[in-house]
Amino acid sequence: MEHKRWVFLLAIFACLLFFSRGRVAVLKWKTDDDSPVYNHTLALTLVEYTSAVYMSDLTELFTWTCERCNGLTKGFQVIEIIVDIEHCLQGYVGVAKDLNAIVIAFRGTQEHSIQNWVSDLFWKQLDLNYPDMPDAMVHHGFYSAYHNTPVRPAVLDAVKRAKKFYGENIKIMVTGHSMGGAMAAFCGLDLVVNEGYENVQVMTFGQPRIGNAAFASYYSLLVPNTFRITHDRDIVPHLPPFFYLFPQKTYHHFPTEVWVRDLSVLKIVRFGIEKVCDNTGEDPTCCRSVMGSSISDHLTYFGVELMCETWRQCSIVMGREVESYSRRDSKGNIFLSRTDPSTEVTETKTQSTTGVSSI
Ligand SMILES: *[C@@H]1O[C@H](CO)[C@@H](O)[C@H](O)[C@H]1NC(C)=O
């Protein structure tokens, strides 16, 4: 039954794609010469930050000792972890001294199976006016995940603390995968529009479309330093669908896409080719030039896994040693906070599994 539904949806999707392919000039985008340059090393670094946000052991995440808290992210100092139990969201804020940046990362959805989540994406409506941006429409679910949950206040507060402690000149980098990429985009925009921060950059991995063309053009003017990484045939960046016959009515990505393709030579060597796409957001020569139908391409970027160790079991584990940093709100959502990460959390191996719930 489930399988049939999936096949049916794929068939519809194929039809939609057939009608939505093609070249169309949608909007005139401002082109300036000092436009941001895509940085491959930074992408490799941020994908590791995005991978770590899927870890369920909050103690290891807070002390940055988790299995994925290594490599290019070594030495990261977490100052806030947010677990929204009610909506099954997770994110963190911290400081990467080597990047001279505050890094904010959001996890993708864990609510249902990934297949269900993806098939629901076909039907998402543009049903919310983005505040104070005439004609800009977005999907309320993506918007609300960031704006109408405990995530936003906790993120903003952590950014304020970090700026106070590390200086106003520190950059802000917002990242996330899948649904977390959608949240990252709304967060980056919020930091610019409502908080007045400068030097905000956003890099997302496999994010869905979140708004219409008007929204995309506001977004790209306000947060120009944004790169949207897409991986080969990842299905999610194709959703919700783009209808080129109705450019003003349809969902529309903001720029700049970077399409990473897998190429295998003699079926042995696999390597990625990156294509930095045009400034329309809907470059027909990038991921739109192929049929996006792959879930597995969605779950790894640059060879880095972007999911929990096991699906549906993103329960959280928290050791007693971080309890003094933690608080719960009335809905049971969990926050771990500190400002000065030099206050060492002493690691002991006695772990209590508090609040193990299937969230
Ligand atoms: C790219 O990002 C890395 C940090 O990940 C930085 O060290 C490097 O200087 C950047 N390169 C350019 C050309 O900006």
The ligand as a MOL file (V3000), in Angstrom:
LIG
                    3D

  0  0  0     0  0            999 V3000
M  V30 BEGIN CTAB
M  V30 COUNTS 14 14 0 0 0
M  V30 BEGIN ATOM
M  V30 1 C 37.4880 29.2580 2.5490 0
M  V30 2 O 37.0850 28.8910 3.8590 0
M  V30 3 C 38.1530 28.4990 4.7060 0
M  V30 4 C 37.5320 28.1150 6.0260 0
M  V30 5 O 36.7590 26.9880 5.9170 0
M  V30 6 C 39.1440 29.6210 4.8820 0
M  V30 7 O 40.2260 29.1890 5.6710 0
M  V30 8 C 39.6350 30.0620 3.5250 0
M  V30 9 O 40.4610 31.1880 3.6640 0
M  V30 10 C 38.4650 30.4080 2.6100 0
M  V30 11 N 38.9500 30.6960 1.2890 0
M  V30 12 C 38.6810 31.8230 0.6650 0
M  V30 13 C 39.2470 31.9650 -0.6930 0
M  V30 14 O 37.9960 32.6880 1.1530 0
M  V30 END ATOM
M  V30 BEGIN BOND
M  V30 1 1 1 2
M  V30 2 1 1 10
M  V30 3 1 2 3
M  V30 4 1 3 4
M  V30 5 1 3 6
M  V30 6 1 4 5
M  V30 7 1 6 7
M  V30 8 1 6 8
M  V30 9 1 8 9
M  V30 10 1 8 10
M  V30 11 1 10 11
M  V30 12 1 11 12
M  V30 13 1 12 13
M  V30 14 2 12 14
M  V30 END BOND
M  V30 END CTAB
M  END
